[in-house]
Amino acid sequence: MLNANSNWDVTPKKIALVAVFACFCAVGIWCTTPTSTSRSSTEPSVSEPTEEWNAHTIVFCYKENEVKADQDFKGRRLLVAGKIGKIGKDMLDTPYITMDEEEYGLRSVQAFFSNSDLPKLAELRPGQIVKVTGTCDGLMISVILKHSILKSVDQ
């Protein structure tokens, strides 16, 4: 039981701060996750990228100057090569991979895929080098690629 002098006393201000933080987290996850698994209706009709980027370089650009990186990358279809860090699903069950994670996994390129890509993603392993195309959606802890397509896997 907590005493009256404890720093763990629950106050309306603390409850409000926790609620606001939880709302920001939920909105951030909702805004960065594709809502449809159909490529034809969600993927922008843009030509395939011609220039290949290294995932580490994109993370570095965002770390150095997010405003400039958004001007260079956000909304563009990118071809990104990188080493797989994690393979998983987010809270809304959307499959993703991370590439070229920084120490402690705080920053990476996170590519989101449709459920139709699950069989391909199930064959991947951390440490493999992949090439992915996706539409850059900017920085939300990681650099987000939406509507991603797995282009190649190096064994």
SULKAJO-V553205 format. One record per residue. N is the residue number from 0. SS is DSSP state (~ for helix, > for strand, _ for the rest). PSI is psi in whole degrees, 0 to 359 (NA if undefined). Layout:
# SULKAJO-V553205
n->[N/N]
ss->[SS/SS]
psi->[PSI/PSI]
This chain:
# SULKAJO-V553205
n->[0/1/2/3/4/5/6/7/8/9/10/11/12/13/14/15/16/17/18/19/20/21/22/23/24/25/26/27/28/29/30/31/32/33/34/35/36/37/38/39/40/41/42/43/44/45/46/47/48/49/50/51/52/53/54/55/56/57/58/59/60/61/62/63/64/65/66/67/68/69/70/71/72/73/74/75/76/77/78/79/80/81/82/83/84/85/86/87/88/89/90/91/92/93/94/95/96/97/98/99/100/101/102/103/104/105/106/107/108/109/110/111/112/113/114/115/116/117/118/119/120/121/122/123/124/125/126/127/128/129/130/131/132/133/134/135/136/137/138/139/140/141/142/143/144/145/146/147/148/149/150/151/152/153/154]
ss->[_/_/_/_/_/_/_/_/_/_/_/~/~/~/~/~/~/~/~/~/~/~/~/~/~/~/~/~/~/~/~/~/_/_/_/_/_/_/~/~/~/~/_/_/_/_/_/_/_/_/_/>/>/>/~/~/~/~/~/~/~/~/~/~/_/~/~/~/~/~/~/~/~/_/_/_/>/>/>/>/>/>/>/>/>/>/>/>/>/_/_/_/_/_/>/>/>/>/>/_/_/_/~/~/~/_/_/_/>/>/>/>/_/_/~/~/~/~/~/~/~/~/_/_/_/_/_/_/>/>/>/>/>/>/>/>/>/>/>/_/_/_/>/>/>/>/>/>/>/>/>/>/>/>/_]
psi->[141/143/173/336/5/145/353/12/136/122/159/325/317/320/317/318/317/319/318/316/316/320/317/318/315/317/318/317/317/321/338/2/129/144/350/150/359/115/322/328/342/335/132/146/81/148/156/146/148/341/133/137/146/135/320/320/318/317/316/316/316/325/322/316/96/322/313/318/320/319/322/325/323/131/353/149/124/148/116/131/140/170/128/131/300/153/120/197/146/188/338/15/23/125/146/164/153/148/139/58/141/173/139/7/23/322/140/180/125/113/123/138/168/164/337/344/359/317/320/316/328/338/350/158/145/140/340/151/128/160/132/140/146/164/121/129/17/195/125/80/300/165/124/130/119/161/45/151/128/118/318/158/125/131/NA]
